[in-house]
Amino acid sequence: MQTPYYLIDKANLRDNMEKIARLRALSGARCLLALKCFATWSVFDFMSEYMDGSTSSSLYEVRLGAEKFPGETHAYSVAYADHEIDEVLGHADKIIFNSIGQLDKFDTQSSGHIRGLRANPGVSTSEFDLADPARPFSRLGEHDPAAIDAVADRITGLMFHNNCENDSFERFDEMLTLIEDRFGAVLHKMDWISLGGGIHFTGADYPLDDLALRLKTFAERFGVQVYLEPGEAAITSAATLEVTVLDTMFNGKNLAIVDSSIEAHMLDLLIYREPAKIAPNTGDHEWMICGKSCLAGDIFGEFRFDAPLKAGDRLSFQDAAGYTMVKKNWFNGVKMPSIAIRELDGTTRLVRDFDYDDFAAALS
């Protein structure tokens, strides 16, 4: 298969799905796929066997979830536009407003629908200010419990999203306790609570049973249905980005240029200044892997290999499912990676290719 392409491995995806199914069974929580992280709908039927539905951040995401992912469809957006609210409501089982102002604005149109509101507890686990929903002057949700309580009769649920790549159950427990203490009065008035995503409970050695008990206890205390919105937790280690070395150079370091681009194909790594992952990343030969765009900093990282790299060598960047395919772009006109799936029987099939016509169609 011609590189570059994203390769989704269903066996690895199933490992995450089975942990999600176990958490659902033990805790009673419902799990919705966060489409902002992963929206490759060719595996939605497979994932829906283990999950309860999808949650979104825009009109197009909620429509995709309604059309492609069986189960519940939740709608959320930082702000809905006048021209899109009716279509959002037409696709959503629940709609979550980011502010009381938006709840007021669309009160008449959304009456008769199951409505919720995003609450911001003022703490998070994000190590990056760029992704921190609790950063100063945050626009993400309502902060004042009293203000939320004043509109409690117009909503049936709340959404908290303040975890980010949180692999610590203790930290999760600590923040949930803060939510209970600060928002307890209004929590008792709700029917459902979403605790968002960012909880890395499918990671190795995560105490899944402890999380399940904590969620179940929370649900019973406040008499609510708990929702989780896993993104990375659903698809961690489930895909690779397959690339080929096109050229090698030496300029104080060994350089290998591949037929991909970190800016175009793994943008989050560039934004957060993090390297890609290659396994096993051992050996005596160290190489800097570079993208083919004109951006000087189009660098995937520095890795170790057992032998010097040469043109034609194939490389696999690991953990390439989350925030990659949903953010890929046409910078420099670099060919967009195809999407392939490795089935449970080991066969691989191409599900989407991109060509010049797609590039031209994205422009005008």
Legacy VTK file of the C-alpha trace (Angstrom):
# vtk DataFile Version 3.0
C-alpha trace
ASCII
DATASET POLYDATA
POINTS 364 float
0.000 0.000 0.000
1.339 3.409 -0.953
2.458 5.530 1.981
1.636 7.727 3.767
-1.398 6.196 5.411
-2.991 5.891 8.827
-3.386 2.232 9.787
-6.116 1.483 12.339
-5.568 -1.856 14.069
-8.866 -3.343 15.201
-7.185 -5.760 17.610
-5.589 -2.871 19.504
-8.815 -0.903 19.289
-10.697 -3.872 20.740
-8.403 -3.894 23.774
-9.569 -0.363 24.616
-13.180 -1.187 23.829
-13.174 -4.167 26.194
-11.921 -1.969 29.033
-14.653 0.552 28.275
-17.252 -2.220 28.286
-15.928 -3.457 31.630
-16.135 0.025 33.143
-19.697 0.428 31.895
-20.708 -2.902 33.406
-19.096 -2.244 36.778
-20.096 1.399 37.215
-23.352 1.846 35.338
-21.788 4.814 33.520
-22.490 5.350 29.830
-19.586 6.059 27.500
-19.810 8.298 24.438
-17.036 8.631 21.872
-15.676 12.189 21.693
-15.674 12.883 17.953
-13.349 15.880 18.366
-10.577 13.352 19.028
-11.461 10.572 16.606
-14.141 10.593 13.921
-13.073 7.887 11.463
-16.523 6.475 10.941
-15.442 3.314 9.156
-14.971 1.702 12.585
-18.007 3.244 14.282
-20.167 0.124 13.903
-17.405 -1.892 15.572
-16.958 0.616 18.399
-20.700 0.949 18.961
-20.770 -2.665 20.167
-18.863 -1.480 23.238
-20.019 2.142 23.648
-23.292 4.007 24.103
-23.023 6.644 21.398
-21.137 9.800 20.514
-20.678 13.370 21.660
-19.759 16.359 19.547
-18.414 19.896 19.463
-20.093 21.257 16.326
-22.997 20.894 13.945
-21.082 18.670 11.553
-19.850 16.399 14.332
-23.309 15.937 15.823
-24.673 15.155 12.371
-21.887 12.623 11.773
-22.600 10.990 15.122
-26.321 10.806 14.431
-25.788 9.341 10.963
-22.847 7.014 11.585
-22.592 6.035 15.266
-25.493 3.958 16.650
-26.765 4.934 20.083
-27.126 8.260 21.839
-26.033 11.499 20.205
-25.055 14.408 22.454
-24.507 17.911 21.121
-22.205 20.496 22.674
-20.641 23.627 21.262
-18.832 26.593 22.739
-21.413 28.672 20.875
-24.250 27.770 18.516
-25.059 30.071 15.604
-28.612 31.165 14.825
-28.578 29.446 11.444
-27.480 26.046 12.802
-29.350 25.545 16.076
-32.438 23.925 14.518
-30.345 21.382 12.639
-28.309 20.614 15.760
-31.508 19.972 17.695
-32.753 17.744 14.907
-29.755 15.445 15.261
-29.227 15.454 19.041
-30.750 13.378 21.837
-29.326 15.856 24.356
-28.044 19.391 23.817
-25.509 20.946 26.178
-25.148 24.713 26.217
-21.832 26.317 27.110
-23.375 29.337 28.821
-26.545 30.557 30.432
-26.599 33.233 27.737
-26.919 30.576 25.023
-29.509 28.704 27.063
-31.523 31.923 27.262
-31.041 32.753 23.595
-32.287 29.384 22.357
-34.740 28.700 25.184
-37.812 28.642 22.968
-36.248 26.616 20.157
-34.799 24.024 22.526
-37.854 23.659 24.769
-39.052 20.094 24.666
-35.503 18.815 24.217
-33.259 17.327 26.886
-30.975 20.179 27.845
-27.787 20.508 29.848
-25.222 23.148 30.736
-21.451 23.054 30.913
-20.068 23.840 34.367
-16.451 24.818 34.960
-15.094 23.754 38.375
-11.999 25.934 38.012
-9.464 23.101 38.227
-8.037 20.720 35.651
-5.206 18.277 35.020
-3.915 19.893 31.835
-0.169 20.517 31.720
-0.619 22.893 28.784
-2.155 26.339 29.143
-3.386 26.043 25.562
-5.606 23.085 26.499
-6.492 24.069 30.065
-10.252 24.631 30.458
-9.578 26.144 33.896
-7.118 28.745 32.617
-7.708 32.351 33.708
-10.647 34.019 31.946
-11.781 30.683 30.504
-14.856 30.817 28.260
-15.534 27.097 28.715
-18.630 26.766 30.859
-20.303 28.535 33.752
-18.250 28.973 36.925
-20.800 30.169 39.490
-22.815 27.392 41.218
-25.449 29.900 42.312
-25.997 31.103 38.743
-26.344 27.511 37.558
-28.761 26.744 40.385
-30.925 29.659 39.266
-31.581 27.937 35.899
-31.677 24.378 37.249
-35.384 24.087 36.484
-34.653 24.550 32.769
-32.019 21.826 32.425
-31.730 18.186 33.446
-27.975 17.696 33.344
-24.518 19.191 33.672
-21.296 18.540 31.829
-17.877 18.905 33.478
-14.793 18.505 31.307
-11.652 19.193 33.295
-9.524 16.078 32.885
-6.765 16.006 30.287
-4.606 12.907 29.762
-5.186 12.199 33.445
-3.720 8.787 34.266
-3.988 9.294 38.036
-7.094 7.911 39.730
-6.143 9.777 42.882
-6.146 13.093 41.035
-9.483 12.249 39.398
-10.965 11.387 42.795
-9.637 14.624 44.258
-11.190 16.771 41.532
-14.514 14.917 41.634
-14.636 15.535 45.377
-14.132 19.236 44.690
-17.039 19.137 42.221
-19.219 17.395 44.796
-18.376 19.958 47.459
-18.792 23.020 45.244
-21.732 21.991 43.062
-23.478 19.458 45.338
-26.658 21.468 45.829
-27.355 21.673 42.105
-26.127 18.144 41.350
-29.017 16.785 43.441
-31.439 18.549 41.086
-30.050 16.896 37.935
-30.952 13.639 36.166
-27.609 13.121 34.457
-24.020 14.305 34.766
-21.287 14.064 32.137
-17.770 14.023 33.552
-16.281 14.533 30.090
-13.182 12.890 28.727
-9.467 13.028 29.398
-9.475 10.143 31.896
-6.802 7.696 30.767
-8.546 4.652 32.201
-7.600 2.301 29.374
-3.908 2.763 30.124
-1.778 -0.025 31.520
-2.164 -0.574 35.271
-4.968 1.981 35.661
-7.143 0.937 38.655
-10.316 0.439 36.647
-12.223 -1.156 39.532
-11.520 1.855 41.759
-12.769 4.223 39.072
-15.900 2.128 38.565
-16.701 2.164 42.285
-16.114 5.922 42.503
-18.445 6.589 39.566
-21.108 4.270 40.940
-20.928 5.907 44.373
-21.207 9.363 42.793
-24.221 8.299 40.723
-26.003 6.808 43.720
-25.260 9.771 45.994
-26.805 12.295 43.624
-29.325 10.050 41.888
-27.913 10.691 38.396
-26.921 8.817 35.276
-23.186 9.331 34.779
-21.704 9.805 31.321
-18.057 9.707 30.285
-16.783 11.041 26.962
-13.582 9.120 26.172
-11.535 10.265 23.214
-7.901 9.242 23.623
-8.917 6.503 26.062
-10.986 4.890 23.313
-8.306 4.885 20.638
-4.917 5.025 22.373
-2.358 2.821 20.580
-5.004 1.863 18.014
-3.351 3.335 14.911
-0.007 4.119 13.305
1.069 6.563 10.631
2.958 4.573 8.012
5.623 6.519 6.098
8.572 5.944 3.746
12.025 7.526 3.812
12.515 9.585 0.645
15.994 11.007 1.194
18.797 11.187 3.733
21.216 13.988 4.555
23.839 14.899 7.135
24.123 18.356 8.662
25.730 17.738 12.040
23.099 15.029 12.557
21.743 12.221 10.433
18.564 13.449 8.741
15.868 11.338 7.100
13.072 12.996 5.114
9.813 11.054 4.908
6.748 11.345 2.686
4.666 12.934 5.417
4.520 16.139 7.457
4.070 16.636 11.181
2.264 19.931 10.534
-0.132 18.388 8.042
-0.594 14.907 9.502
0.167 14.990 13.269
-0.507 18.643 14.019
-0.988 18.333 17.788
2.605 17.184 18.195
3.778 20.413 16.584
1.387 22.565 18.587
2.417 21.060 21.915
6.088 20.647 20.980
6.086 16.894 21.528
7.898 14.233 19.470
6.222 11.409 17.643
6.669 7.845 18.916
8.613 5.071 17.248
9.053 1.623 18.773
11.381 0.125 19.838
13.517 3.307 19.529
16.729 1.438 20.336
20.002 0.890 18.508
23.326 2.559 17.845
22.200 4.848 15.025
20.450 8.111 15.876
18.421 9.889 13.204
16.275 12.993 13.064
13.069 12.188 11.148
11.905 15.171 9.104
8.738 15.971 7.225
8.687 16.976 3.567
6.940 20.336 3.900
8.824 23.617 3.597
8.361 24.393 7.306
11.837 24.435 8.866
10.517 22.891 12.068
8.673 20.055 10.349
10.430 17.479 12.559
8.883 14.291 13.936
11.702 13.788 16.434
15.006 12.009 16.963
15.034 8.238 17.226
17.448 5.335 17.421
17.694 2.474 14.929
19.706 -0.724 14.553
21.070 0.317 11.150
21.488 3.550 9.188
18.340 4.662 7.399
18.181 4.825 3.615
15.678 5.882 0.985
12.882 3.336 0.707
12.874 2.330 4.378
9.449 2.117 5.990
8.755 3.689 9.386
5.720 3.535 11.674
4.793 6.387 13.996
2.899 4.937 16.931
-0.258 6.119 18.689
-1.468 8.044 15.651
-5.247 7.822 16.061
-6.138 10.709 18.347
-6.301 14.303 17.061
-4.581 13.320 13.802
-7.143 12.305 11.200
-9.533 14.964 12.519
-6.833 17.655 12.103
-5.054 16.599 8.923
-4.723 19.380 6.365
-3.413 20.204 2.913
-0.466 22.434 3.906
2.016 22.653 1.007
-0.262 20.362 -0.972
1.479 17.408 0.687
-0.534 14.275 -0.057
-2.995 13.562 2.701
-2.475 10.091 4.224
-4.903 7.419 3.168
-6.829 5.541 5.850
-6.577 1.766 6.152
-7.920 -0.770 8.627
-6.252 -3.973 9.794
-9.102 -6.347 10.504
-9.196 -8.834 13.368
-8.179 -11.622 10.970
-5.005 -9.725 10.057
-6.075 -8.576 6.605
-5.717 -4.913 5.720
-8.125 -2.902 3.597
-7.977 0.631 2.262
-11.071 2.620 3.251
-10.164 6.102 2.014
-7.644 7.637 -0.347
-7.109 11.336 -1.037
-5.928 12.796 -4.319
-5.544 16.058 -6.204
-9.283 16.438 -6.667
-9.723 16.468 -2.857
-6.952 19.053 -2.548
-8.538 21.295 -5.183
-12.033 20.831 -3.753
-10.857 22.118 -0.369
-9.938 25.413 -2.022
-11.682 27.728 -4.443
LINES 1 365
364 0 1 2 3 4 5 6 7 8 9 10 11 12 13 14 15 16 17 18 19 20 21 22 23 24 25 26 27 28 29 30 31 32 33 34 35 36 37 38 39 40 41 42 43 44 45 46 47 48 49 50 51 52 53 54 55 56 57 58 59 60 61 62 63 64 65 66 67 68 69 70 71 72 73 74 75 76 77 78 79 80 81 82 83 84 85 86 87 88 89 90 91 92 93 94 95 96 97 98 99 100 101 102 103 104 105 106 107 108 109 110 111 112 113 114 115 116 117 118 119 120 121 122 123 124 125 126 127 128 129 130 131 132 133 134 135 136 137 138 139 140 141 142 143 144 145 146 147 148 149 150 151 152 153 154 155 156 157 158 159 160 161 162 163 164 165 166 167 168 169 170 171 172 173 174 175 176 177 178 179 180 181 182 183 184 185 186 187 188 189 190 191 192 193 194 195 196 197 198 199 200 201 202 203 204 205 206 207 208 209 210 211 212 213 214 215 216 217 218 219 220 221 222 223 224 225 226 227 228 229 230 231 232 233 234 235 236 237 238 239 240 241 242 243 244 245 246 247 248 249 250 251 252 253 254 255 256 257 258 259 260 261 262 263 264 265 266 267 268 269 270 271 272 273 274 275 276 277 278 279 280 281 282 283 284 285 286 287 288 289 290 291 292 293 294 295 296 297 298 299 300 301 302 303 304 305 306 307 308 309 310 311 312 313 314 315 316 317 318 319 320 321 322 323 324 325 326 327 328 329 330 331 332 333 334 335 336 337 338 339 340 341 342 343 344 345 346 347 348 349 350 351 352 353 354 355 356 357 358 359 360 361 362 363
